[in-house]
Each structure stands twice: as structure tokens, then as C-alpha cells.
Amino acid sequence: MIAWEESGAGRPLILVHGLTEDRRGWDPVVPLLEDGFRCIRLDLRGHGESHDAADYSALGMVEDVSTVVSQAGLDEAPVLVGHSLGGVVVTAYAAQARAAGVVNVDQPLALAAFKGALTPLETMLRGDGFTEAIGVVFESLGVDALPADARAWADACHAAARQEVVLGVWGLVLETEAAQLDALVESVLRDVTVPYLAIHGSDPGPGYAEWLTELAPSATVEVWDGDGHYPHLVEPERFAQRVRAAFTR
């Protein structure tokens, strides 16, 4: 069972949260979009109120979005908004299913580079040091920039992180050679032809924008410097205005 809810009316807009988090993370954003968008937010498998599963990979989670699209009875292709892990999920969804557009919130898709950063923590992540390792990861994401309510929500989610879910999500990165990761990401991006907006709260790295737009010519990359990993929560009004500008019919 995939838990989801909807509010508002208009163009369908599906919002997908990040790793260890849940659909409540969109609370500051949804009220700003309900006039003009049918906002549908879900809890990915193993998160929030959704069920557990044997497969916690991001590619497996694409099925969660498909389930909600079906249950919501959408006849119109949705705009998909994904934060962090959700950015990978909605990108993969748009590569294989009907979509009107994608907003990727602070999820760089150069996964080989992410593998390089994650590998030194692998032993801790897989063992008794999991809690310490996951804390290191989340503290590096600029949570200090969050408003108090959003910071409390994020801290509670991260403190409740489940080792089997995190390893299920990151397993592909940890267990796949860097060159193969690059090839996989590139094959997905070449199939994304809809408008694609990537919003980053810090610079995703030299040459990243050029790399992304070469593979997905429909992509636009913006850096909201200083917002950290949560630009949609640090600047919800700006975020809603940007979504409206890109995807209001």
C-alpha cells in the first residue's frame, strides 16, 4: 500500500520526498500551489505510512509513482516534482512513462561522484556505525538553513532512518562500478524529453549543467546558492512561483 493524499485543483502535480523523509515535507509548499494544481503527494515504500517492500531501489520506487497515478485516475500527464531521492525517482519515471515535466530539487545525477563520497562510509553504513554515518551525511546537507518547523521535521525523519531502507536505496550506488553508474544515468537522461527544471541549493559542480543539458536538452539548471539541500523549504514562495512559471498552462 502506498499512502498518498491530494488537494487543490488544476493540472496534476505529483510531489515525491527524499530518503528517510515523508510527504509532510511538502507542507509549506502545497498551499502555495493548490490554486491551479491538483497536488498529489505520496510516501514512498518504506517511508511514512506506506508499506515495506523487498525492493527499495529508486528504480523500484518508480512503481510507487505509477501506482498513485493509477489510483488517482489521472488522464492527463502529470508534472513531477522530486526532492533528493525523489529527484531520481521522478527522473526515471519521466524516462519511461507519460509526464508533462519534471522538477528535480537538489539531486545531482552524477551518481559516480556520489559513490566517491559515500564509499568511505560504507563499512559504517552496513554495520553498527549506521546511525553515526547517516548523521554525518545529513549534517552535510545544509539543514541549518531550514526554518525551525522544517528543521524539526527533517531531524525527526533522519533520526528514525531505517538501515535496510537506506541500504536498499544506496545499494545500487555502492555496489556498481562508477563507469556503469554513469552509463545507467546517461541512458535514463537520454529518454527524458519533457521540460526538466533542476534547482540546486548549492553548486552541483563544475561542468554539471553542461553535462546534464547535453544528455537532456530540455533541461534547465538553476543554483539558489545558500539554500542547501532544501531550497523548496528555505524559499517556499520562490519555489512555488518558479513551478508556476514553468508549468502553468
NUBA-595896 format. One record per residue (C-alpha): x negated, y negated, z negated; residue number from 1; residue in one letter. Coordinates in pm, 1 decimal, always signed. Last residue first. Layout:
<nodes>
x X, y Y, z Z, pos NUM, code a
...
</nodes>
This chain:
<nodes>
x +85.2, y -2614.2, z +1871.6, pos 249, code r
x -112.5, y -2683.4, z +1555.0, pos 248, code t
x -425.5, y -2468.6, z +1571.8, pos 247, code f
x -742.6, y -2674.6, z +1569.4, pos 246, code a
x -621.8, y -2998.9, z +1416.9, pos 245, code a
x -404.8, y -2814.1, z +1166.8, pos 244, code r
x -694.6, y -2593.6, z +1058.5, pos 243, code v
x -912.1, y -2904.4, z +1017.6, pos 242, code r
x -643.5, y -3083.6, z +815.8, pos 241, code q
x -607.0, y -2781.9, z +588.3, pos 240, code a
x -982.5, y -2773.6, z +528.5, pos 239, code f
x -1003.6, y -3144.5, z +459.4, pos 238, code r
x -723.4, y -3113.7, z +205.0, pos 237, code e
x -881.0, y -2804.5, z +47.5, pos 236, code p
x -1226.2, y -2961.4, z +0.9, pos 235, code e
x -1408.1, y -2756.6, z -265.8, pos 234, code v
x -1163.7, y -2469.8, z -222.6, pos 233, code l
x -1184.8, y -2437.4, z +156.9, pos 232, code h
x -1559.6, y -2510.8, z +145.9, pos 231, code p
x -1614.2, y -2207.0, z -79.6, pos 230, code y
x -1964.9, y -2067.0, z -26.0, pos 229, code h
x -2145.8, y -2392.1, z -91.8, pos 228, code g
x -1973.4, y -2725.4, z -31.9, pos 227, code d
x -2297.9, y -2924.0, z -12.4, pos 226, code g
x -2311.0, y -2949.5, z +366.0, pos 225, code d
x -1985.2, y -2901.6, z +546.4, pos 224, code w
x -2153.2, y -2729.3, z +842.4, pos 223, code v
x -1940.7, y -2681.9, z +1155.7, pos 222, code e
x -1975.2, y -2415.9, z +1425.0, pos 221, code v
x -1743.4, y -2393.9, z +1726.5, pos 220, code t
x -1685.2, y -2062.7, z +1902.9, pos 219, code a
x -1512.4, y -2001.5, z +2238.2, pos 218, code s
x -1847.9, y -1913.5, z +2397.2, pos 217, code p
x -1875.0, y -1605.4, z +2174.3, pos 216, code a
x -2219.0, y -1448.0, z +2226.7, pos 215, code l
x -2389.4, y -1772.6, z +2329.1, pos 214, code e
x -2181.3, y -1963.3, z +2075.0, pos 213, code t
x -2304.4, y -1746.2, z +1789.8, pos 212, code l
x -2672.5, y -1760.2, z +1881.8, pos 211, code w
x -2665.2, y -2137.4, z +1938.3, pos 210, code e
x -2494.2, y -2193.0, z +1604.3, pos 209, code a
x -2745.6, y -1968.4, z +1427.6, pos 208, code y
x -3057.6, y -2126.4, z +1579.0, pos 207, code g
x -3199.8, y -2233.4, z +1244.5, pos 206, code p
x -2995.9, y -2103.9, z +950.4, pos 205, code g
x -2643.0, y -2079.6, z +816.7, pos 204, code p
x -2664.0, y -2440.7, z +691.5, pos 203, code d
x -2443.0, y -2476.6, z +385.9, pos 202, code s
x -2067.6, y -2487.3, z +326.3, pos 201, code g
x -2005.8, y -2317.2, z +659.8, pos 200, code h
x -1700.2, y -2350.5, z +883.9, pos 199, code i
x -1682.9, y -2122.8, z +1188.3, pos 198, code a
x -1396.4, y -2200.2, z +1426.5, pos 197, code l
x -1316.3, y -1944.9, z +1696.1, pos 196, code y
x -1074.9, y -2018.7, z +1980.3, pos 195, code p
x -985.8, y -1681.6, z +2138.1, pos 194, code v
x -1231.3, y -1471.8, z +2342.3, pos 193, code t
x -1375.6, y -1238.6, z +2079.6, pos 192, code v
x -1490.7, y -925.3, z +2264.3, pos 191, code d
x -1850.7, y -1046.5, z +2295.2, pos 190, code r
x -1850.4, y -1100.6, z +1919.8, pos 189, code l
x -1788.8, y -732.6, z +1847.1, pos 188, code v
x -2071.5, y -607.8, z +2069.8, pos 187, code s
x -2307.3, y -865.9, z +1921.5, pos 186, code e
x -2225.9, y -758.1, z +1568.1, pos 185, code v
x -2295.2, y -392.2, z +1648.3, pos 184, code l
x -2619.9, y -468.2, z +1832.3, pos 183, code a
x -2749.0, y -682.7, z +1547.1, pos 182, code d
x -2664.6, y -412.2, z +1295.5, pos 181, code l
x -2843.4, y -154.8, z +1512.7, pos 180, code q
x -3155.3, y -371.1, z +1522.2, pos 179, code a
x -3146.4, y -413.4, z +1144.2, pos 178, code a
x -3122.6, y -40.9, z +1075.1, pos 177, code e
x -2801.3, y +66.6, z +907.2, pos 176, code t
x -2767.1, y +196.0, z +550.0, pos 175, code e
x -2764.1, y -127.4, z +350.1, pos 174, code l
x -2548.1, y -322.3, z +594.0, pos 173, code v
x -2297.9, y -41.3, z +649.1, pos 172, code l
x -2285.0, y +27.6, z +275.0, pos 171, code g
x -2200.3, y -332.8, z +188.3, pos 170, code w
x -1823.2, y -283.8, z +181.6, pos 169, code v
x -1825.5, y +62.0, z +26.6, pos 168, code g
x -2098.9, y -46.4, z -213.6, pos 167, code l
x -1882.2, y -335.2, z -331.1, pos 166, code v
x -1573.8, y -113.5, z -361.4, pos 165, code v
x -1751.3, y +165.6, z -549.1, pos 164, code e
x -1919.1, y -82.0, z -786.0, pos 163, code q
x -1599.5, y -259.2, z -885.2, pos 162, code r
x -1625.9, y -633.6, z -947.8, pos 161, code a
x -1426.2, y -745.3, z -1254.6, pos 160, code a
x -1673.7, y -1020.6, z -1348.2, pos 159, code a
x -1657.4, y -1145.6, z -988.4, pos 158, code h
x -1281.5, y -1186.0, z -999.1, pos 157, code c
x -1287.0, y -1364.0, z -1333.7, pos 156, code a
x -1566.1, y -1597.1, z -1220.5, pos 155, code d
x -1378.1, y -1682.1, z -899.9, pos 154, code a
x -1054.8, y -1765.6, z -1082.6, pos 153, code w
x -1235.2, y -1976.5, z -1343.9, pos 152, code a
x -1427.2, y -2158.4, z -1070.1, pos 151, code r
x -1103.6, y -2229.0, z -882.0, pos 150, code a
x -949.4, y -2382.8, z -1191.4, pos 149, code d
x -1260.4, y -2588.5, z -1272.3, pos 148, code a
x -1318.2, y -2728.3, z -922.5, pos 147, code p
x -1588.9, y -2539.6, z -731.5, pos 146, code l
x -1934.0, y -2684.4, z -664.3, pos 145, code a
x -2090.7, y -2472.6, z -937.8, pos 144, code d
x -1988.5, y -2164.3, z -739.0, pos 143, code v
x -2274.9, y -2237.3, z -499.6, pos 142, code g
x -2319.7, y -1885.6, z -365.1, pos 141, code l
x -2641.9, y -1787.7, z -544.4, pos 140, code s
x -2455.0, y -1713.2, z -868.1, pos 139, code e
x -2254.8, y -1453.5, z -678.6, pos 138, code f
x -2556.4, y -1251.6, z -569.1, pos 137, code v
x -2733.6, y -1262.6, z -903.5, pos 136, code v
x -2414.8, y -1156.0, z -1080.2, pos 135, code g
x -2380.7, y -862.7, z -841.0, pos 134, code i
x -2729.7, y -752.7, z -941.7, pos 133, code a
x -2667.4, y -781.4, z -1316.6, pos 132, code e
x -2341.7, y -588.1, z -1297.0, pos 131, code t
x -2495.2, y -319.3, z -1076.0, pos 130, code f
x -2802.1, y -259.0, z -1291.1, pos 129, code g
x -2685.2, y +87.6, z -1392.4, pos 128, code d
x -2736.6, y +214.4, z -1041.0, pos 127, code g
x -2643.8, y +156.3, z -677.0, pos 126, code r
x -2654.9, y -221.4, z -698.3, pos 125, code l
x -2978.1, y -209.3, z -898.2, pos 124, code m
x -3150.1, y +6.4, z -637.5, pos 123, code t
x -3015.6, y -209.1, z -353.5, pos 122, code e
x -3122.6, y -546.9, z -492.8, pos 121, code l
x -3433.9, y -586.0, z -273.1, pos 120, code p
x -3217.3, y -476.4, z +25.6, pos 119, code t
x -2964.6, y -759.7, z -3.4, pos 118, code l
x -3166.3, y -1049.6, z +138.2, pos 117, code a
x -3303.4, y -852.9, z +432.9, pos 116, code g
x -2962.2, y -698.9, z +497.3, pos 115, code k
x -2814.6, y -1049.1, z +513.5, pos 114, code f
x -3065.1, y -1133.4, z +787.8, pos 113, code a
x -2958.9, y -822.0, z +978.9, pos 112, code a
x -2598.3, y -929.4, z +928.2, pos 111, code l
x -2628.4, y -1242.9, z +1140.2, pos 110, code a
x -2254.2, y -1293.4, z +1112.4, pos 109, code l
x -2267.5, y -1585.3, z +872.1, pos 108, code p
x -1951.5, y -1584.9, z +661.0, pos 107, code q
x -1874.4, y -1933.4, z +533.7, pos 106, code d
x -1508.2, y -1955.7, z +633.1, pos 105, code v
x -1437.1, y -1791.4, z +968.2, pos 104, code n
x -1130.2, y -1948.0, z +1127.8, pos 103, code v
x -996.4, y -1736.5, z +1413.0, pos 102, code v
x -752.0, y -1795.8, z +1698.4, pos 101, code g
x -430.4, y -1683.6, z +1862.6, pos 100, code a
x -489.9, y -1316.0, z +1792.0, pos 99, code a
x -381.4, y -992.2, z +1956.6, pos 98, code r
x -601.3, y -696.6, z +1863.6, pos 97, code a
x -952.3, y -560.4, z +1919.7, pos 96, code q
x -1203.5, y -843.0, z +1890.9, pos 95, code a
x -963.7, y -1053.7, z +1685.2, pos 94, code a
x -955.1, y -783.4, z +1417.9, pos 93, code y
x -1335.9, y -765.8, z +1402.5, pos 92, code a
x -1352.0, y -1141.4, z +1348.9, pos 91, code t
x -1071.8, y -1122.1, z +1092.2, pos 90, code v
x -1257.5, y -860.6, z +887.2, pos 89, code v
x -1597.4, y -1029.1, z +907.3, pos 88, code v
x -1451.5, y -1359.7, z +790.3, pos 87, code g
x -1258.2, y -1179.6, z +517.1, pos 86, code g
x -1589.8, y -1062.5, z +374.2, pos 85, code l
x -1669.3, y -1436.0, z +331.4, pos 84, code s
x -1340.4, y -1622.6, z +384.7, pos 83, code h
x -1104.6, y -1521.3, z +663.6, pos 82, code g
x -842.9, y -1720.4, z +852.1, pos 81, code v
x -653.3, y -1551.9, z +1134.6, pos 80, code l
x -416.1, y -1735.6, z +1368.8, pos 79, code v
x -139.7, y -1495.5, z +1451.8, pos 78, code p
x -18.2, y -1351.8, z +1786.3, pos 77, code a
x +358.1, y -1395.2, z +1802.5, pos 76, code e
x +600.0, y -1108.5, z +1757.6, pos 75, code d
x +509.5, y -1070.7, z +1392.6, pos 74, code l
x +726.3, y -818.3, z +1210.2, pos 73, code g
x +573.0, y -892.0, z +869.5, pos 72, code a
x +522.7, y -518.7, z +818.8, pos 71, code q
x +337.2, y -486.5, z +1149.4, pos 70, code s
x +108.0, y -783.8, z +1096.6, pos 69, code v
x +55.1, y -662.7, z +739.1, pos 68, code v
x -53.8, y -316.9, z +850.4, pos 67, code t
x -282.3, y -459.7, z +1119.5, pos 66, code s
x -450.9, y -676.0, z +856.1, pos 65, code v
x -506.8, y -372.4, z +635.9, pos 64, code d
x -634.5, y -175.5, z +937.1, pos 63, code e
x -911.1, y -433.5, z +980.6, pos 62, code v
x -1015.0, y -319.7, z +634.0, pos 61, code m
x -1171.3, y -8.1, z +784.3, pos 60, code g
x -1406.1, y -229.5, z +986.3, pos 59, code l
x -1498.6, y -415.2, z +668.8, pos 58, code a
x -1586.6, y -83.2, z +509.6, pos 57, code s
x -1395.8, y +27.5, z +202.2, pos 56, code y
x -1299.6, y +372.2, z +329.3, pos 55, code d
x -1153.4, y +629.4, z +88.3, pos 54, code a
x -887.2, y +387.5, z -23.8, pos 53, code a
x -756.3, y +209.1, z -331.3, pos 52, code d
x -422.5, y +34.4, z -316.3, pos 51, code h
x -347.6, y -334.5, z -310.5, pos 50, code s
x -261.0, y -548.0, z -613.2, pos 49, code e
x -585.2, y -744.6, z -622.1, pos 48, code g
x -861.3, y -566.7, z -432.7, pos 47, code h
x -931.5, y -202.6, z -347.2, pos 46, code g
x -769.0, y -244.4, z -6.6, pos 45, code r
x -749.4, y -610.4, z +97.0, pos 44, code l
x -502.8, y -833.5, z -84.9, pos 43, code d
x -288.3, y -1029.9, z +157.7, pos 42, code l
x -191.4, y -1379.1, z +255.6, pos 41, code r
x +72.5, y -1480.0, z +509.5, pos 40, code i
x +127.9, y -1849.9, z +572.3, pos 39, code c
x +404.7, y -1922.2, z +824.1, pos 38, code r
x +258.6, y -2248.4, z +948.4, pos 37, code f
x +407.8, y -2587.6, z +1029.6, pos 36, code g
x +483.9, y -2716.5, z +682.2, pos 35, code d
x +328.8, y -2437.6, z +475.4, pos 34, code e
x -24.2, y -2563.1, z +542.5, pos 33, code l
x -102.1, y -2785.6, z +243.5, pos 32, code l
x +82.6, y -2555.1, z +4.8, pos 31, code p
x -142.1, y -2269.2, z +127.8, pos 30, code v
x -477.7, y -2430.5, z +49.9, pos 29, code v
x -495.0, y -2458.6, z -329.2, pos 28, code p
x -350.0, y -2107.7, z -378.1, pos 27, code d
x -577.6, y -1939.3, z -119.7, pos 26, code w
x -790.8, y -1768.9, z -382.5, pos 25, code g
x -477.2, y -1605.8, z -519.5, pos 24, code r
x -505.3, y -1360.8, z -227.7, pos 23, code r
x -778.0, y -1163.1, z -402.5, pos 22, code d
x -1150.6, y -1155.8, z -483.3, pos 21, code e
x -1407.8, y -875.6, z -516.8, pos 20, code t
x -1532.4, y -949.5, z -159.3, pos 19, code l
x -1364.0, y -1242.1, z +15.4, pos 18, code g
x -1004.0, y -1331.2, z +95.6, pos 17, code h
x -793.3, y -1294.8, z +412.2, pos 16, code v
x -539.0, y -1554.7, z +525.3, pos 15, code l
x -294.4, y -1482.1, z +808.8, pos 14, code i
x -134.0, y -1778.8, z +984.6, pos 13, code l
x +187.0, y -1729.5, z +1181.9, pos 12, code p
x +301.9, y -2047.1, z +1361.0, pos 11, code r
x +598.4, y -2200.7, z +1186.9, pos 10, code g
x +749.1, y -2161.4, z +843.6, pos 9, code a
x +621.3, y -2167.4, z +487.6, pos 8, code g
x +558.0, y -1881.6, z +250.9, pos 7, code s
x +434.2, y -1524.6, z +271.0, pos 6, code e
x +324.6, y -1242.4, z +46.8, pos 5, code e
x +98.4, y -941.9, z +69.5, pos 4, code w
x +8.4, y -624.0, z -114.9, pos 3, code a
x -130.0, y -341.6, z +99.5, pos 2, code i
x +0.0, y +0.0, z +0.0, pos 1, code m
</nodes>
